[in-house]
Amino acid sequence: MQIITRRLFTSSTHPLPSANTASTELLSRFSSNPISTRTQLLDANQLHLLSVTLNRVPTSYTSPKPGSPVPPGHHLVYFTPSIAEAELGLDGTDRTVNPLAPFTRRMWAGGELTWNQDANAVLRVGQEVTETTHILSAEPKKLKTGGEMLVVGVEKRFSNSHGIALTDRRNWVFQKEITPENPIKALSRLPEQPLPRGTHERDFHQTDTTLFRFSALTFNAHKIHYHQEWCKEVEGHRDAVVHGPLNLINMLDFWRDTARGGDDGAVPRGIAYRAMSPLYVGETYRILLERGGKLGNGGGEWKAEIWDSFGKQSMKGTIVE
């Protein structure tokens, strides 16, 4: 542990800001302008490689044709962070929206996606799309242990020639960086329990290869998804962590297969979701999907839950048709 800590951490004698100060500074930094505005061509190869990674297509060199719809959630492999390695955080994360140190330990907490229901506005292969990112909020919070953290909300709008096709709001939690003097205690493995049952079920068992490929497709260098030494000795995880966005995609794919017969062009009105507990490589987990009540606009709701093999709920979401 001494070798890794000397390499990964530096010390400072300057007083560190509070969560309240850090939130004020972050809002001030991005208050007048977007965080970023980027235009990109939605290429077929990126979408094809994601489908291969998700085991949704057989081994093939045939990419989707121009004009093919981008399935809900699959936009996450576009507009990936183009950050030089020297500019990444100690944990490998993109620091573009980071608060002031020491609040640099980022975790994906949840969010909400809303799709334009105009069929002409669907994101499609070959389109030129603009992503505009704004900061929505930065709130200091107290942990149960008495420590501080920040909850940061950002909004990404994806626009094509027909207007805004998708609004993607994301919440990130930023906690204090880990120091060698106070590493996070490693999690013990709990006794396995039978997975819960539901009307619609789909089991997953992610491999190292899947996590590697998804990290590559999203250009995500966050070490909790691949660096064993970092996961276990620094952040206290029992193994590499399954990506939150990967599970969001799996929930939406399951809904599409169940409610729309696998139609790639089918998009819900929206999904609100929240991450609750990490999932780990090599461990079986289950997505449950249940149809809810009818809404006033004639649509319906689907409740989605993800459970691990140890009785803990990892994620929950509500999909609105």
C-alpha positions as CSV (number, residue, x, y, z in Angstrom):
1,M,0.0,0.0,0.0
2,Q,2.9,2.4,0.7
3,I,4.1,2.3,-3.0
4,I,0.6,3.1,-4.4
5,T,0.0,5.9,-2.0
6,R,3.2,7.6,-2.7
7,R,2.4,7.5,-6.4
8,L,-1.2,8.5,-6.2
9,F,-1.4,11.2,-3.6
10,T,0.2,14.5,-2.8
11,S,-0.2,16.5,0.4
12,S,-0.8,20.2,0.9
13,T,-0.4,22.6,3.8
14,H,-3.1,25.1,2.5
15,P,-6.4,25.1,4.3
16,L,-9.1,23.2,2.3
17,P,-12.4,24.8,1.4
18,S,-15.7,23.7,2.9
19,A,-18.5,22.0,0.8
20,N,-20.4,25.3,0.9
21,T,-17.4,27.2,-0.5
22,A,-16.8,24.6,-3.1
23,S,-20.4,24.7,-4.3
24,T,-20.4,28.5,-4.6
25,E,-17.2,28.5,-6.6
26,L,-18.4,25.8,-9.0
27,L,-21.7,27.6,-9.7
28,S,-19.8,30.9,-10.2
29,R,-17.3,29.2,-12.6
30,F,-20.1,28.1,-15.0
31,S,-22.9,30.5,-14.2
32,S,-22.8,32.6,-17.4
33,N,-21.7,30.2,-20.1
34,P,-22.3,26.5,-21.0
35,I,-19.7,24.1,-19.7
36,S,-19.2,23.0,-23.2
37,T,-20.8,23.0,-26.7
38,R,-19.8,20.2,-29.1
39,T,-21.0,19.1,-32.5
40,Q,-20.4,15.5,-33.6
41,L,-21.4,13.1,-36.4
42,L,-23.2,10.0,-34.9
43,D,-21.1,7.3,-36.6
44,A,-22.4,3.8,-37.2
45,N,-19.2,2.0,-35.9
46,Q,-19.5,3.4,-32.4
47,L,-23.1,2.2,-32.2
48,H,-22.3,-1.2,-33.6
49,L,-19.5,-1.8,-31.1
50,L,-21.8,-1.0,-28.3
51,S,-24.3,-3.5,-29.5
52,V,-21.6,-6.1,-29.7
53,T,-20.4,-5.2,-26.2
54,L,-24.0,-5.7,-24.9
55,N,-24.3,-9.0,-26.8
56,R,-27.3,-7.7,-28.7
57,V,-25.9,-8.6,-32.1
58,P,-23.8,-11.6,-33.3
59,T,-20.2,-11.3,-34.4
60,S,-20.4,-9.2,-37.5
61,Y,-18.7,-6.5,-39.5
62,T,-22.0,-4.9,-40.7
63,S,-22.7,-1.6,-39.0
64,P,-26.1,0.0,-38.8
65,K,-27.2,1.8,-42.0
66,P,-27.3,5.6,-42.2
67,G,-30.6,6.8,-40.7
68,S,-30.9,3.9,-38.2
69,P,-32.3,5.2,-34.9
70,V,-30.0,5.4,-31.9
71,P,-31.8,3.3,-29.2
72,P,-32.6,5.0,-25.9
73,G,-29.5,5.3,-23.7
74,H,-27.1,4.3,-26.5
75,H,-26.2,8.0,-27.0
76,L,-23.9,7.6,-24.0
77,V,-21.1,6.3,-26.3
78,Y,-21.0,9.6,-28.2
79,F,-19.6,13.0,-27.0
80,T,-17.2,11.2,-24.8
81,P,-14.7,13.3,-22.7
82,S,-11.6,14.2,-24.8
83,I,-9.3,14.9,-21.9
84,A,-5.5,14.3,-22.0
85,E,-4.3,11.8,-19.4
86,A,-2.3,14.4,-17.6
87,E,-5.5,16.4,-16.9
88,L,-7.4,13.5,-15.4
89,G,-8.0,13.2,-11.6
90,L,-6.1,10.9,-9.4
91,D,-8.9,8.3,-9.8
92,G,-8.9,8.7,-13.6
93,T,-12.0,10.8,-13.9
94,D,-12.7,13.8,-16.1
95,R,-12.2,16.9,-13.9
96,T,-14.0,19.4,-16.1
97,V,-16.9,19.8,-13.7
98,N,-15.0,18.9,-10.5
99,P,-15.5,21.2,-7.5
100,L,-12.5,22.5,-5.6
101,A,-10.3,20.0,-3.8
102,P,-10.7,18.0,-1.7
103,F,-14.1,17.2,-3.2
104,T,-12.8,15.2,-6.1
105,R,-14.1,11.7,-5.6
106,R,-16.9,11.4,-8.1
107,M,-19.7,8.9,-8.2
108,W,-22.7,8.7,-10.6
109,A,-25.8,9.1,-8.5
110,G,-28.7,9.1,-10.9
111,G,-30.6,11.4,-13.2
112,E,-33.4,11.8,-15.7
113,L,-33.7,11.5,-19.5
114,T,-36.5,13.0,-21.6
115,W,-37.0,12.3,-25.3
116,N,-38.7,14.4,-27.9
117,Q,-41.8,12.4,-29.0
118,D,-41.7,13.8,-32.6
119,A,-40.6,10.9,-34.7
120,N,-38.6,13.3,-36.9
121,A,-36.5,14.3,-33.9
122,V,-35.1,10.8,-33.1
123,L,-31.3,10.7,-33.0
124,R,-30.1,8.7,-36.0
125,V,-26.8,7.3,-37.5
126,G,-25.3,9.8,-39.8
127,Q,-26.8,12.9,-38.2
128,E,-24.8,15.9,-37.1
129,V,-25.8,16.5,-33.5
130,T,-24.8,19.3,-31.0
131,E,-24.5,18.6,-27.3
132,T,-24.8,21.6,-25.0
133,T,-23.9,21.1,-21.3
134,H,-25.0,23.4,-18.5
135,I,-24.6,23.2,-14.8
136,L,-27.9,23.0,-13.0
137,S,-27.0,22.9,-9.3
138,A,-24.3,22.3,-6.7
139,E,-25.5,21.6,-3.3
140,P,-23.5,20.9,-0.1
141,K,-24.7,17.9,1.9
142,K,-23.9,16.3,5.2
143,L,-23.0,12.6,5.3
144,K,-24.3,10.3,8.1
145,T,-20.8,10.2,9.4
146,G,-20.8,14.0,9.8
147,G,-18.5,14.6,6.8
148,E,-19.3,16.8,3.8
149,M,-20.1,16.1,0.1
150,L,-21.5,17.9,-2.9
151,V,-24.3,16.8,-5.2
152,V,-23.8,18.4,-8.6
153,G,-26.4,18.4,-11.3
154,V,-25.7,19.0,-15.0
155,E,-27.9,19.0,-18.1
156,K,-26.9,17.8,-21.6
157,R,-29.1,18.8,-24.5
158,F,-28.7,16.9,-27.8
159,S,-30.0,18.8,-30.8
160,N,-30.3,17.8,-34.4
161,S,-31.9,19.6,-37.4
162,H,-35.4,19.1,-35.8
163,G,-34.5,20.7,-32.5
164,I,-33.8,19.1,-29.1
165,A,-34.0,15.4,-29.4
166,L,-32.9,14.4,-25.9
167,T,-32.4,16.1,-22.6
168,D,-30.1,14.2,-20.3
169,R,-29.8,15.4,-16.7
170,R,-27.2,13.8,-14.5
171,N,-26.4,14.0,-10.8
172,W,-22.9,13.4,-9.5
173,V,-21.8,13.0,-5.9
174,F,-18.4,14.4,-5.0
175,Q,-16.9,13.3,-1.7
176,K,-13.5,14.1,-0.2
177,E,-10.5,12.5,-1.8
178,I,-9.0,9.5,0.0
179,T,-5.7,9.9,1.8
180,P,-3.1,7.3,2.7
181,E,-3.7,8.1,6.3
182,N,-7.4,7.3,6.1
183,P,-8.1,4.8,3.4
184,I,-11.6,3.3,3.0
185,K,-12.0,0.0,4.7
186,A,-12.4,-2.9,2.3
187,L,-15.9,-4.3,2.0
188,S,-16.5,-7.8,3.2
189,R,-18.3,-10.3,1.1
190,L,-21.8,-10.9,2.3
191,P,-23.7,-14.2,2.3
192,E,-25.4,-14.8,-1.0
193,Q,-29.2,-14.6,-1.1
194,P,-31.8,-15.8,-3.7
195,L,-32.4,-13.0,-6.2
196,P,-35.9,-11.4,-6.0
197,R,-38.5,-12.4,-8.5
198,G,-40.7,-10.2,-10.7
199,T,-43.1,-10.2,-13.6
200,H,-40.2,-9.6,-16.0
201,E,-36.6,-10.6,-15.1
202,R,-33.2,-10.4,-16.8
203,D,-30.0,-11.6,-15.2
204,F,-26.5,-10.2,-15.8
205,H,-23.0,-11.3,-15.0
206,Q,-20.6,-8.7,-16.3
207,T,-17.0,-9.8,-17.2
208,D,-13.7,-7.9,-17.1
209,T,-13.9,-7.8,-20.9
210,T,-17.3,-6.1,-20.9
211,L,-16.2,-3.5,-18.4
212,F,-13.0,-2.8,-20.4
213,R,-15.0,-2.5,-23.7
214,F,-17.6,-0.2,-22.1
215,S,-14.9,2.0,-20.6
216,A,-13.2,2.2,-24.0
217,L,-16.4,3.1,-25.8
218,T,-17.2,5.9,-23.4
219,F,-13.5,6.9,-23.1
220,N,-13.9,6.6,-19.3
221,A,-10.6,6.2,-17.4
222,H,-12.3,6.0,-13.9
223,K,-10.1,3.4,-12.1
224,I,-12.9,1.8,-10.1
225,H,-13.9,0.0,-13.3
226,Y,-10.6,-1.7,-14.1
227,H,-7.8,-1.0,-11.7
228,Q,-7.8,-3.8,-9.1
229,E,-5.2,-2.2,-6.8
230,W,-7.1,1.1,-6.8
231,C,-10.5,-0.6,-6.3
232,K,-9.5,-2.8,-3.3
233,E,-6.6,-0.9,-1.6
234,V,-7.7,2.7,-2.1
235,E,-11.5,2.9,-2.5
236,G,-12.4,-0.2,-0.5
237,H,-14.4,-2.0,-3.1
238,R,-14.3,-5.8,-3.2
239,D,-13.7,-5.8,-7.0
240,A,-14.1,-3.6,-10.1
241,V,-17.4,-1.7,-10.2
242,V,-19.9,-2.1,-13.0
243,H,-20.6,1.3,-14.7
244,G,-23.8,3.0,-13.6
245,P,-24.4,4.2,-17.3
246,L,-24.1,0.6,-18.4
247,N,-26.9,-0.5,-16.1
248,L,-29.0,2.5,-17.3
249,I,-28.6,1.2,-20.8
250,N,-29.5,-2.3,-19.7
251,M,-32.7,-1.1,-18.0
252,L,-33.8,0.8,-21.1
253,D,-32.9,-2.2,-23.4
254,F,-35.0,-4.5,-21.2
255,W,-37.9,-2.1,-21.4
256,R,-37.6,-1.8,-25.2
257,D,-37.5,-5.6,-25.5
258,T,-40.4,-6.1,-23.2
259,A,-42.7,-3.2,-24.0
260,R,-41.8,-2.6,-27.7
261,G,-40.6,-5.9,-29.0
262,G,-37.0,-4.8,-29.4
263,D,-37.8,-1.9,-31.7
264,D,-34.7,0.3,-31.9
265,G,-36.8,3.3,-32.8
266,A,-39.0,3.1,-29.7
267,V,-38.2,5.8,-27.1
268,P,-40.1,6.4,-23.9
269,R,-41.1,9.8,-22.8
270,G,-38.5,9.6,-20.1
271,I,-36.8,7.8,-17.3
272,A,-35.9,8.9,-13.8
273,Y,-33.3,6.7,-12.1
274,R,-31.2,6.6,-9.0
275,A,-28.1,4.6,-8.1
276,M,-28.1,3.1,-4.6
277,S,-25.4,0.5,-4.2
278,P,-22.4,-0.6,-6.4
279,L,-22.4,-3.8,-8.4
280,Y,-19.2,-5.8,-9.1
281,V,-17.6,-7.7,-11.9
282,G,-18.2,-11.4,-11.9
283,E,-21.3,-11.2,-9.6
284,T,-24.8,-12.1,-10.8
285,Y,-27.5,-9.4,-10.5
286,R,-31.0,-9.1,-11.8
287,I,-33.2,-6.4,-13.4
288,L,-36.9,-6.5,-12.5
289,L,-39.4,-4.8,-14.7
290,E,-43.1,-4.2,-13.7
291,R,-45.8,-2.3,-15.5
292,G,-47.3,0.5,-13.4
293,G,-50.5,2.5,-13.6
294,K,-51.8,4.6,-16.5
295,L,-51.0,8.3,-16.6
296,G,-53.3,11.1,-17.5
297,N,-51.8,11.6,-21.0
298,G,-52.7,8.0,-21.9
299,G,-49.2,6.6,-21.4
300,G,-48.1,4.3,-18.7
301,E,-45.2,3.7,-16.2
302,W,-42.8,0.8,-15.8
303,K,-40.9,0.3,-12.6
304,A,-37.4,-1.0,-12.9
305,E,-35.2,-2.3,-10.1
306,I,-31.7,-3.8,-10.0
307,W,-30.8,-6.2,-7.2
308,D,-27.5,-7.9,-6.5
309,S,-27.0,-11.5,-5.1
310,F,-26.6,-10.3,-1.5
311,G,-30.0,-8.7,-0.9
312,K,-29.0,-5.1,-1.8
313,Q,-30.9,-2.9,-4.3
314,S,-28.4,-1.3,-6.7
315,M,-30.6,1.0,-8.8
316,K,-34.2,1.9,-9.3
317,G,-36.0,3.8,-12.1
318,T,-39.3,4.8,-13.4
319,I,-39.8,4.7,-17.2
320,V,-42.7,6.8,-18.6
321,E,-44.2,5.8,-21.9
